[in-house]
Amino acid sequence: MLKNTRYYDPINDLRRRVARRLMHMVFGSHGQPSSEPLPAKGIYRILVCHISHSLGNTLLLTPLLSELEKIYPAAEIDILTRSPIANDVYGRFFSVQRIFRLPAHGVGHPLQFFGTLRRMRKIRYDLAIDADPLSQTGRLLMLLSNSTYTLGFSSPKKHGEITHAVPLPDNLESKGRRPVYLLRSAMGRDTGADYPVPDIRLNAGEREQGRAALTRSLAAQGITSQGRGVIGIFANATGPKLLGEAWWTRFIQVLETLHPEHRIVEIIPASGESMLSSNYPAYYSSDLRKLAGVLSSLAVYISADCGIMHLACASDVPTMGIFTATSSAEWGPYGPGRHVIAAYGTAPEDVARAIAAMPELTSGTSI
C-alpha cells in the first residue's frame, strides 16, 4: 500500500520504527495484540499507570476508578503514580488496594524509584492500564508490569506492543472522559453513555466538618446567617489563567448586586495569601480533604481553570469554571451542576451576569 505522501514524514517514521524495535528488544512481546474485546469476567487484579502528578490530572483519573469499580466490582486496583496527593485522592475508593508512588524525579531518587517498581513487579496482574494518551513513560512502566492483558491508547507517541490498543478519538478531548472511553472501547461497550464525574469520595463526617468550618469562617466576620447560600471564589490560577484582583473586583461587584442574598467566601490558595485583599470571609487549609469538605458545603464554587476547580467538581459542589485561556473541551468540568463558562475576551461584568443567571443561584433557598 502506498503511503499518503501529504502526511508521510520519513524521519519521524524511521524514529518510530527504531523506537518500536528498541522497545521490543528491551521488553519483548508483552502479550500478542488481540482483536477480541477485553473480557468482562476473570479480571481480579488491576494495575493503573498514571504518571502525571498535578492536582487536576490526579483528580481526573478518578472517573476511570469509578468505572472500574462498576465493571469489575470484585477486583482489586493498584495505582502506579508520581502524584504526591495520591493517597488523599484515591485512598477512599473501596477497590483501591495499593498505591505505588514514584518520586517526582526518578533520576534524583534511584533507590526509591527502582524499589517501587520492584514491589509492583512482584504482583501478577490480570489487567494493566496505561491511562494517559500522551505519556510514553506511562507506557514503559506498564510494560514493566506482569500482566495478562495490557490496555492503552495507540498514537504516534506510544510505542510497545500491548494486547488491547485503542485509537485516540478525534472527537473526545476531555481529560476525565478519555480513560473511561479507553476501557469502554476495549470492552465493546457503549462509549456514548453518561460518564462518571471526578470524585474524591468524601464521607458524611468530612462533609459535616466542612459545614462547621464554613460556619466558623462566616461567624468570625460577624455573619450569622448563610442567607440563600455561600458562594466560594478561588481567585488564583497559574500563568495566563490568572485573572487578577481588578478583574475579580469588577466581577464580584456585579454578582453581589444581582444576588445580595448570597454570602461570599474566598478560598485562600496554597501561598496562604488572600487574592482579594482580605475583603471577604475566607477559608484556608493545606489539607486536601479538609478543603474538599468545606467546598462541598458551598452553594456554588467559582474560579478560573485550575486544580481547585477540579477538586470542587470532585467534592460534588455546583462548579462554575471560567475559561479565558485554556481549552474548555479538554479541561472543562462536566456532569450535573458542573458548568463551563466560556469567557475568552469577555468582560468580567458579562461573566458575572452569565453566572448569576445559572439555576444553582436563581433557585437557591434560605439556610
VMD Tcl script that draws the C-alpha trace (Angstrom):
set ca {
  {0.00 0.00 0.00}
  {1.35 3.44 -0.95}
  {1.88 5.91 1.85}
  {-0.02 9.18 1.76}
  {2.87 11.47 0.85}
  {0.98 14.50 2.09}
  {1.39 13.37 5.68}
  {4.33 11.00 5.43}
  {7.42 12.15 7.31}
  {10.31 9.73 6.61}
  {12.40 10.96 9.55}
  {9.59 10.52 12.10}
  {8.65 7.21 10.52}
  {12.23 5.97 10.94}
  {12.31 7.27 14.51}
  {9.10 5.41 15.36}
  {10.34 2.18 13.77}
  {13.62 2.40 15.67}
  {11.74 3.12 18.93}
  {9.46 0.13 18.35}
  {12.48 -2.12 17.69}
  {14.20 -0.90 20.86}
  {11.01 -1.39 22.88}
  {10.76 -4.94 21.58}
  {14.41 -5.64 22.41}
  {14.04 -4.29 25.96}
  {10.57 -5.57 26.85}
  {9.91 -8.33 24.35}
  {6.37 -9.06 23.28}
  {4.12 -8.01 26.14}
  {1.14 -10.08 25.03}
  {0.02 -10.57 21.47}
  {-2.37 -7.94 20.12}
  {-5.93 -9.21 20.33}
  {-8.96 -8.41 18.22}
  {-11.23 -9.82 20.93}
  {-12.89 -7.47 23.44}
  {-11.35 -7.21 26.87}
  {-13.10 -9.88 28.98}
  {-15.79 -8.86 31.46}
  {-15.01 -11.83 33.71}
  {-11.86 -13.22 35.26}
  {-10.27 -9.81 35.95}
  {-9.44 -9.55 39.64}
  {-6.07 -7.77 39.86}
  {-5.80 -4.44 38.02}
  {-2.90 -2.02 37.74}
  {-3.48 1.58 36.59}
  {-0.41 3.53 35.46}
  {-0.83 7.31 35.59}
  {2.36 9.28 35.95}
  {1.16 12.88 35.83}
  {1.42 14.47 39.28}
  {-0.63 17.70 39.09}
  {-3.75 18.12 41.22}
  {-6.05 18.37 38.21}
  {-4.66 15.31 36.45}
  {-4.71 13.29 39.67}
  {-8.40 14.06 40.20}
  {-9.28 13.46 36.55}
  {-8.22 9.82 36.87}
  {-10.99 9.12 39.41}
  {-13.73 8.65 36.76}
  {-11.77 5.63 35.49}
  {-11.62 4.21 39.03}
  {-15.39 4.62 39.35}
  {-15.87 2.86 36.01}
  {-13.56 0.00 37.01}
  {-15.46 -0.50 40.28}
  {-18.68 -0.67 38.30}
  {-17.45 -3.10 35.64}
  {-15.19 -5.22 37.86}
  {-16.78 -4.97 41.33}
  {-14.85 -7.99 42.62}
  {-11.45 -6.67 41.51}
  {-8.60 -5.09 43.43}
  {-6.97 -1.98 41.94}
  {-3.37 -0.88 42.36}
  {-2.16 2.51 41.10}
  {1.33 3.47 39.94}
  {1.73 7.25 40.08}
  {4.02 10.20 40.80}
  {1.26 12.22 42.44}
  {2.14 13.36 45.99}
  {-1.58 13.57 46.84}
  {-2.47 10.11 45.52}
  {-3.35 8.71 48.94}
  {-5.70 11.62 49.69}
  {-7.46 11.32 46.33}
  {-7.54 7.56 45.66}
  {-7.36 6.18 49.18}
  {-11.13 6.25 49.83}
  {-12.01 4.10 46.80}
  {-13.00 0.75 48.27}
  {-11.37 -1.25 45.47}
  {-8.00 0.53 45.65}
  {-5.53 -1.67 47.50}
  {-2.00 -0.37 46.86}
  {-0.71 2.98 45.70}
  {2.82 2.71 44.33}
  {4.16 6.27 44.46}
  {7.21 7.03 42.38}
  {9.42 10.05 43.18}
  {8.73 13.12 41.06}
  {12.24 12.90 39.64}
  {13.39 9.29 39.45}
  {16.93 10.24 38.43}
  {17.41 12.06 41.73}
  {16.00 9.21 43.83}
  {17.03 5.98 42.04}
  {16.71 3.71 45.08}
  {13.13 4.80 45.75}
  {12.27 4.64 42.03}
  {13.56 1.13 41.39}
  {12.42 -0.13 44.78}
  {8.84 0.93 43.97}
  {8.99 -0.74 40.56}
  {10.36 -3.92 42.13}
  {7.41 -4.09 44.54}
  {4.99 -3.53 41.68}
  {6.58 -6.24 39.52}
  {6.18 -8.86 42.25}
  {2.42 -8.88 41.63}
  {0.82 -10.76 38.76}
  {-1.96 -8.64 37.27}
  {-4.85 -9.69 35.10}
  {-5.08 -6.23 33.53}
  {-2.70 -3.27 33.36}
  {-3.92 0.08 32.02}
  {-1.86 2.95 30.64}
  {-4.45 5.69 31.13}
  {-2.61 8.66 29.61}
  {-2.84 9.04 25.81}
  {0.40 11.04 25.59}
  {2.88 9.84 28.20}
  {5.46 7.38 26.87}
  {6.76 6.99 30.43}
  {3.40 5.58 31.46}
  {3.57 3.06 28.62}
  {7.09 2.00 29.57}
  {6.12 1.48 33.20}
  {3.02 -0.50 32.23}
  {5.17 -2.75 30.06}
  {7.34 -3.45 33.10}
  {4.35 -4.95 34.90}
  {3.50 -8.62 34.91}
  {0.04 -8.59 33.36}
  {-2.05 -10.90 31.19}
  {-3.86 -8.06 29.41}
  {-2.44 -4.63 28.69}
  {-4.60 -1.68 27.65}
  {-3.71 1.74 26.32}
  {-4.20 4.25 23.54}
  {-2.49 3.84 20.21}
  {-0.91 7.03 18.89}
  {2.37 8.17 17.32}
  {3.61 8.97 20.84}
  {3.07 5.43 22.09}
  {5.44 2.53 21.47}
  {5.41 -1.01 22.76}
  {3.21 -3.96 21.85}
  {0.14 -4.43 24.04}
  {-2.87 -6.73 23.90}
  {-5.53 -4.02 23.56}
  {-4.68 -0.75 21.82}
  {-7.48 1.77 21.30}
  {-7.19 4.58 18.72}
  {-7.19 8.02 20.27}
  {-10.61 9.56 19.49}
  {-10.70 12.77 17.49}
  {-13.97 13.95 19.00}
  {-13.22 13.45 22.70}
  {-10.65 15.79 24.25}
  {-11.88 15.64 27.86}
  {-9.12 14.57 30.25}
  {-11.65 13.00 32.60}
  {-13.65 11.11 29.99}
  {-10.81 9.73 27.87}
  {-9.61 6.95 30.26}
  {-13.23 5.77 30.63}
  {-13.60 5.82 26.85}
  {-10.45 3.71 26.64}
  {-11.89 0.99 28.87}
  {-15.34 1.02 27.27}
  {-13.90 0.82 23.76}
  {-11.68 -2.15 24.64}
  {-14.70 -3.98 26.07}
  {-17.03 -3.13 23.20}
  {-19.30 -1.12 25.49}
  {-21.35 1.97 24.72}
  {-18.95 4.93 24.68}
  {-21.84 7.38 24.44}
  {-23.35 6.56 27.84}
  {-23.01 9.05 30.71}
  {-19.50 9.30 32.08}
  {-18.59 9.22 35.78}
  {-17.52 12.60 37.15}
  {-14.41 13.22 39.27}
  {-14.97 12.04 42.82}
  {-12.81 12.28 45.94}
  {-15.26 10.09 47.91}
  {-15.96 12.40 50.84}
  {-17.78 10.72 53.70}
  {-20.60 12.20 55.81}
  {-18.22 13.12 58.64}
  {-15.91 15.08 56.33}
  {-18.87 16.96 54.85}
  {-20.22 17.81 58.31}
  {-16.83 19.07 59.49}
  {-16.63 21.17 56.31}
  {-20.02 22.75 57.05}
  {-18.89 23.55 60.60}
  {-15.64 25.12 59.39}
  {-17.50 27.25 56.84}
  {-19.91 28.44 59.53}
  {-16.98 29.43 61.76}
  {-15.36 31.38 58.92}
  {-18.52 33.41 58.42}
  {-19.07 33.92 62.15}
  {-15.54 35.30 62.52}
  {-16.67 38.18 60.30}
  {-19.92 38.67 62.21}
  {-22.06 36.82 59.65}
  {-24.53 34.58 61.45}
  {-26.69 33.52 58.50}
  {-25.69 31.89 55.23}
  {-28.61 33.60 53.50}
  {-29.59 31.73 50.35}
  {-26.21 30.02 50.20}
  {-22.47 30.64 50.24}
  {-20.57 31.36 47.04}
  {-16.94 30.29 47.19}
  {-14.46 32.15 45.00}
  {-10.94 30.97 44.33}
  {-9.17 33.89 42.65}
  {-5.83 32.24 41.99}
  {-4.55 30.43 38.88}
  {-1.29 29.90 37.04}
  {0.17 31.69 34.03}
  {-2.29 33.26 31.57}
  {-5.24 31.81 33.52}
  {-4.65 34.26 36.39}
  {-7.32 36.97 36.11}
  {-6.07 39.41 38.73}
  {-7.69 41.25 41.64}
  {-9.06 44.08 39.48}
  {-10.88 41.56 37.28}
  {-12.39 39.78 40.27}
  {-13.39 43.05 41.94}
  {-15.45 44.05 38.91}
  {-16.89 40.53 38.71}
  {-17.92 40.39 42.38}
  {-19.49 43.86 42.34}
  {-21.97 42.71 39.68}
  {-22.53 39.32 41.32}
  {-23.28 40.91 44.71}
  {-25.68 43.37 43.09}
  {-27.60 40.58 41.37}
  {-27.51 38.19 44.36}
  {-27.31 40.24 47.56}
  {-28.99 37.39 49.46}
  {-25.93 35.16 49.00}
  {-22.72 35.26 51.05}
  {-19.23 35.23 49.51}
  {-16.24 33.39 50.93}
  {-12.74 33.49 49.47}
  {-10.90 30.17 49.20}
  {-7.27 31.01 50.01}
  {-4.55 29.49 47.76}
  {-1.59 27.40 48.94}
  {0.52 30.53 49.38}
  {-1.67 31.46 52.34}
  {-2.26 34.95 50.93}
  {-5.60 36.48 50.00}
  {-6.03 37.34 46.32}
  {-8.87 39.74 47.18}
  {-7.17 41.95 49.78}
  {-8.91 40.06 52.62}
  {-12.18 41.82 51.84}
  {-14.31 38.71 52.42}
  {-14.63 35.88 54.91}
  {-12.08 33.25 53.96}
  {-11.02 29.65 54.42}
  {-7.56 28.16 54.11}
  {-6.29 24.62 54.53}
  {-3.21 22.78 53.33}
  {-5.12 19.53 53.91}
  {-6.74 18.50 50.64}
  {-9.59 16.54 52.17}
  {-10.46 19.24 54.72}
  {-10.57 21.77 51.90}
  {-12.80 19.41 49.89}
  {-15.13 19.12 52.89}
  {-15.53 22.90 53.00}
  {-16.05 23.12 49.24}
  {-18.80 20.51 49.49}
  {-20.75 22.91 51.76}
  {-20.85 25.75 49.25}
  {-23.93 26.63 47.24}
  {-21.70 27.45 44.26}
  {-17.95 27.42 43.58}
  {-16.42 29.87 41.06}
  {-12.88 30.08 39.69}
  {-10.76 30.06 36.59}
  {-9.48 26.75 35.24}
  {-7.23 25.32 37.98}
  {-6.67 22.29 40.19}
  {-9.01 23.58 42.92}
  {-11.77 23.80 40.28}
  {-11.35 20.06 39.71}
  {-11.35 19.50 43.48}
  {-14.68 21.33 43.70}
  {-16.09 19.08 40.98}
  {-14.80 16.02 42.85}
  {-16.41 17.36 46.06}
  {-19.84 17.43 44.37}
  {-20.46 21.16 44.58}
  {-22.06 23.15 41.71}
  {-18.99 24.44 39.88}
  {-18.58 27.38 37.52}
  {-15.26 27.06 35.69}
  {-14.27 30.29 33.92}
  {-12.16 29.66 30.81}
  {-10.20 32.54 29.31}
  {-7.02 30.84 28.05}
  {-7.04 27.03 28.15}
  {-9.23 24.58 26.23}
  {-12.60 24.03 27.89}
  {-13.11 20.92 25.75}
  {-10.01 19.36 27.31}
  {-10.13 20.68 30.87}
  {-13.72 21.77 31.38}
  {-15.92 20.36 34.16}
  {-18.73 18.06 33.06}
  {-21.76 16.38 34.56}
  {-24.76 17.65 36.54}
  {-24.12 21.00 38.20}
  {-20.75 21.46 36.50}
  {-20.59 24.38 34.08}
  {-18.05 25.70 31.61}
  {-18.14 29.49 31.40}
  {-16.53 30.40 28.08}
  {-15.13 33.86 28.79}
  {-12.49 34.25 26.09}
  {-12.16 38.03 25.66}
  {-15.29 38.66 27.78}
  {-15.60 41.47 30.31}
  {-15.87 40.38 33.97}
  {-19.27 42.09 34.30}
  {-20.68 39.94 31.48}
  {-19.19 36.80 33.03}
  {-20.84 37.69 36.34}
  {-24.22 38.17 34.66}
  {-23.94 34.79 32.93}
  {-23.12 33.02 36.20}
  {-25.82 34.95 38.12}
  {-28.41 33.52 35.73}
  {-27.44 29.91 36.44}
  {-30.17 27.83 38.09}
  {-27.89 26.92 41.02}
  {-28.07 30.58 42.05}
  {-31.54 31.58 40.92}
  {-33.24 28.64 42.64}
  {-31.37 28.79 45.96}
  {-33.26 28.52 49.24}
  {-32.64 30.21 52.57}
  {-30.46 28.43 55.10}
}
mol new
graphics top color blue
foreach p $ca { graphics top sphere $p radius 0.5 }
foreach p [lrange $ca 0 end-1] q [lrange $ca 1 end] { graphics top cylinder $p $q radius 0.2 }
display resetview
